[in-house]
Amino acid sequence: MCIINRVSQEDCCGCSACVNICPNQCLELKEDKEGFLQVRLSKHNCIECGLCEKVCPILAPKRENEIEPIAYAAKNNSEEERKLSSSGGIFISLANMVLEQGGVVCGARFDENFHLIHDFAQTKEELLPFLSSKYLQSDMRDCYKKVKNHLIENRLVLFSGTPCQVLGLKLYLGKEYDNLIAVEVVCHGVASPLVWKKYLEEVCKKKNISLKDIKNISFRNKDKSWRVFNLKIEGKDKTILRESLHDNIYMRGFLQNLFLRRSCHHCPAKNFTSKADVSLADYWGIDRFHQEIDDNKGVSAVILYNKKITLCFEKLSLCFRETKLRNILTTNTALIKSAKPHPKREDFFEKINETEFLNLKQYVGEPTLKKIKRKTRWFLSDVKALIIKKGGF
């Protein structure tokens, strides 16, 4: 039986494992009306081999890691590398280690039209576009096939993706490889590429520029603060847009789960079931548990699942402290819980094709009292971090 008869569009996570594994290239990914890639039968020559079902994260039996994970609070010793990263700069440190050994890194980057794709880097210059978080779903294309080819060639490979993408890769490979480091970037969900495209087009129209005028986009710019980061769009010689996560309509919609993929509300790879070697996330609440390394420039929560990655981690140039897993879970529940659907999600997607996204602010409003409490909380947190940095505590 073909996978399209067993997995609904609501459940499909778009990882592309089934498309990559199909021996007759019967399957392809096509955009649905919400902009998400969905599996379609492209040719009617399915031989019902069942391979697509075996590699599907939705259908796979859920198995937690057998070894008790080790958790750390960590940050890169290089201030420049940490500045380029969303949190503590652990990914770039791992990736550089792999490249220095002649390996290859697979991760997400923007193409020339700011469409998010998974691609490969074999030099440190090629690695730079992979840094920092991108809050939408990437197009995997044929990356799983290429990862497997590199592994067979005995090259060291670092694969970075969302938990469902990591699980899709592991199921596609069908066995463990000693030369693979699978890194899951903990997420609470992936946003619609259609919404992102509309947002970017409308920003360009409002600013009277074209996509070619944009040099860089950072969803998590932390020049001013790690905790209250900015979405920053840079031109060749000036900043085109800079708005905090609370003021930017795209970030507000994303963080309020307004336009996440449907499957993100019942994610198949939560609660340590992705088969990753390492999980990377922001260590929110670091000021409560490890004040001595909190400088409001970003600290990562790092969770290691096997001896292989533990040995790699200890060789990196990092400042780290062993921490309790429950401390991480206290403030970053995305590790174990799926995002709750926004109550107006369906209505929003009905409107998005009729109205400009920038005119749909009513879907992402924030009550005044909640706004005051939030700003007070972040202000006090930043003051506390500043005092700690100056040695006041």
N, C-alpha and C positions, 0 to 999 in steps of 0.2 A: 504494500500500500504506500502511496506517496504521502509525504508530510502535509501537503495542503489539505488532505482529507481528515487529518487528525489534529492540526493546530490552527486555531482561529486567528484572525487578524488582531483580535483583542489580546491574545496571549503571546503572539510572536514578538520576540525582542529584537529582530532584525540583525542578528549577529553574523549571518551569511555562511555559517558552517555548512548548512545543507546545500547551498549553491556551490560551494567550493568542493564538496565531496561527490557530487552527482557525476557518475561516469559518462553519462550521455549528454551532459549540459542541458538537461530538461528544465532546470529551474533558473529563475532570474529574480532580481530585486527591482521593484517598480514603486514609484512614489504613490501613496494613497492621497486622499483629499486633504489630509492634515499635514502632508509633507513628509511622512515617515516612509521608509523603505519597507515594502511588504513582499513576501515570496509569492511568485506567480509561476504557473506552468507555461514555459515558453515554447516547448515542443511536445507533441503528443507521442513521444517514443520512449516513455517510461517503461523500464523493464521490471519494476517493482522489486528492486534489489534490497530495499529497506535501509540503505546506508544513510539516507537523509534523516530517518527516524532515530537512528543510533547516535547521531551527533547533535541532536536537538537538545538544548538546555531545558526546554519545557518538559520534554518527555523523559529525560535522564533521571535515574534514581538519585535522590539527594543523599550525599554522604559528606559528613563533616570531617575535618582533618583529624587523623588518629593521634597525632602528637600534640601535646599541650603547647599552644603558641606562646612566644615570648614577646612582650610589648616594651617599647621604648618611647621616650620623648627625645627627639633629635633635631639638630639643625646643622647645616653645612658650615664648616669653618671659614669658607670663602664668602665674604660679605657680598661680593659681586655676583657669585652664582646664586646666592640666596635671594638677592634683589631681583634676579631674572625669574624666580620661581614664585609659585602661589603661596607656599608656606615655608617649610624648612629647607628646601633645596636638596632633598634626598635623591630624587629621580636623576637629576643631572650628575650627581656624584656616582651613582650606580652606572649610569649610561657611559660616562667618561671612562670608568674602569673597564667596561666591556669593549669600547672602541680602542682603548690602549692595548688590548689583547688581540686586536685584529678581528673583533666581532662586529655584529650589526645590531642596530636598534630599530625596533618597529613601534611607531607611535602615531599620534594624531597631529596633523598640521593643516593649515588653510592652504587651498590652492589660490591661483591668481584671482579668482572671483569670490574669495572668502567662503568657499564651500569646504566643509571639513571632511578630510579624507585620512585614511591610515596609509602610511608610507614608511620608507626605510631610510636610515641615516648610516653612513659609514665613515663620516668625518665629524669633528666637533662643530664645524661650520654648518653642516647639514642638520645637526642636532638642534640648533637654536630654535627653529620654528616649532619644535615639539614641546618646548617648555611652557609652563603656565597652563592653568585650567581653561578649557573651552566648553561653555555650557550649552551644548547641543549634541545631537547624535552624529557620529562620524560614519562615512561610507567605507566599509571594510574592503570592498573590491575583491581582489584575489590574494590578499595578504596571507591567509592561512596556508595556501599552497606554497607561497614563496618562503614563509617561515620554515615549513617542513623541508624544502629544498636546502636551505641554509643549514639546518640541523643535520641532514644526511651528509652534507659536505663537511661535517664536523666543525662548523663555525659556532662560536659562542653567540647566542641570540638573547637579547632582552626584548620581551614583548610587554608593552604597556597598554592597558585598556580598561574599560569598565568591567565590573565583575562578570556580567553576562558574556562579554567578548572574550574574557579569559577562559571562562567555562566552555564557550564554543570552541576555542582553540584546543583546549585539552581534550575535548571529546573528538574533535576532528583528527588530532594526532593519534589517538588510540592507545598511546603508551607514554611512559615518562622518558624524558631525555635529560641526561646529566648536563648537557650544554645549553639548556634552556632556563632562563630566569623569567618567570611570569609574574608581572607586577599588576595588581589590581589597584586602580585609583578609585577609592571609595566615593560613591555618588548617591544622591538621593533620587536621581532620575535624569533622563536625557530629554532635552527640549526639541521642539519641532524645527527642522531646517527651514520649513516654509515660513514660520513666524520670524525666524532670524533673517531670512532673505528679505522679507517685507520691511522689517525694522531697519535694516541697513540701507535699503533703497530709499526709504522715507527720510532717514537722516541725511543721506547724500543730497536728496532733493531740497531739504530744508536748509542745508549749508551751501547749496549751489556748487556741489563738487561731483566728481565721478568716482567710481571704485578705484580707478587708476591713481587717484590723488591720495589714497590711503596707503600709508607705509606699514602701519602695525596696529593691531587691535589686542588689547589686554582686558580680559574680563575681571582680572584680579590685580589691578595695579595697586601697589601698596606704598607709593611714595610718601603718602601722608599717614597711613595707618594700615596695619595688617588686619585688624579686627573690622574696621569700617573701610573696606576697600572700594576702589572706583572702577567703573568701566571706562576705559580710556581709549580713544581713537586718535591716532597720530597721523599727521600728514608728513610730507617731506621736510617741511621746515617749521611746522607749528602744530599745536594741539587742536584738533578739530572738535573733540568733545571729551569732557571729563565729568562724570556724575557718580555720586556714591551709590552703593547698592540699594539704599533706601529711596533715592531720588530718581533712579533710572527705571523707566517703565519696563524694559526688557528684564532687568535683574529682579524687579519686584514680581513680575509675572512668573519667572522661573522659580524663585524661592517660595512663592505661594502655590506652586504646582499647577498653575493655570494651563500650561500647554506642554505637559510631559507626555511621553509615549504611554499608551494605555497599559502596556505590560509592566511599566515601572510601578504601578500600584499593586502589583502582586509579583514582584521580581523573583525570578527563578534561581538567583545566585546570592541571596542574602544569607546572613548568619553563618559565615565561614564555610560555604559550600562551593565556592568557585574553583577550588583546587589551585589557587594561586600560591606562589612561593612567598610573596610578601604583599601586605596591604599598606597603602599610603593614604593618609588623611590629614586634615588640619587637626592639631591638638587644641581644640577649643577647651577653655577651662584650665589652660596651663598655669595661669596665675594662682589657681587654687591648689595645685599639686606640686609644681616645680617652679617656684617663683624665681629661683636663682638663674634660670636660663631664659626667662621671659623678658624680651626687650621690645615687644610689639612690632617685630620685623618678620615674624613667622617661625613657628615651631611645628614640626610634623609628628603625628602619631604613626609609629612604625610597628607593624605586627609581623613577626617572622614565624614561618610554619615548619621549617626543616633545618637540618644541620648545614646543608649546602649554602643556603642564603645567609645563615648566621655567620659562617666563616667569611663570606664576602663582606657582610656588613661591618664586621670588626676591623677590616682592613681599610675602610674608608676614612677620609679626613673629616670626622664629625665630632660635634659636642653632643653627647647623649647621656641619658639617665634611664636605667631600667624603671619601668612604671607598672602599675597595676592595670590590667585590661579593663576592669570594671570602672576605673577612673575615666578611661577613654570613652567607654560606652555611656557614661553619665551625660556627656555633652555632645556626643556624636552618634546618635542612634541610627544613622543611615547604615551603619555596619550590619545591623540586625533587623531593621524594620523598613518596610516599603513605605513610600510616600502616600499620603492620603489624597484622594482625588479632590480637586477644587470643585465646590458645589456648582459653579457656573461654567465648568469646562465645556460642556456640550454647546451651550449657548454662545460661548466665545468663538468656538470654531465655526459656528453658523455665521457669525458676523465678520470673521477675519477676511473672508473673500469678498465682502461687500463694502467694508469700511477700512480706512487707513488704521493701521495698528496704533499709531500715536494718538488716535482719537478714542481709544478704548480704555482710557484710564479708570473708568468706573469699575472695571473688573479687579483692579489691584489697589484699591483704596486702603487706607489705614486709619482707624479711629484716633482721634486727637489724644485721648488719654493714653492709649497704647504707645503712641509716638513719643509723648513726653516721658513715659517710663523707660522706653528704649533708649532715648538720648541720655537720660540721667544715668542709666546703668552703664552705657558705654563710656560716658565721661568719667565716672568714678573708676572704671576699670583701667582707663588710660592713665589717669592720675596715679593710681596704685602702681602700674608698671613703670612709670617715670620715677617714682620714689624708690622703687626697688633698684632701678638702673643706677641711681645716684647713691645707692648704699644706705638708704634711709631705714630699711627693715633688716 
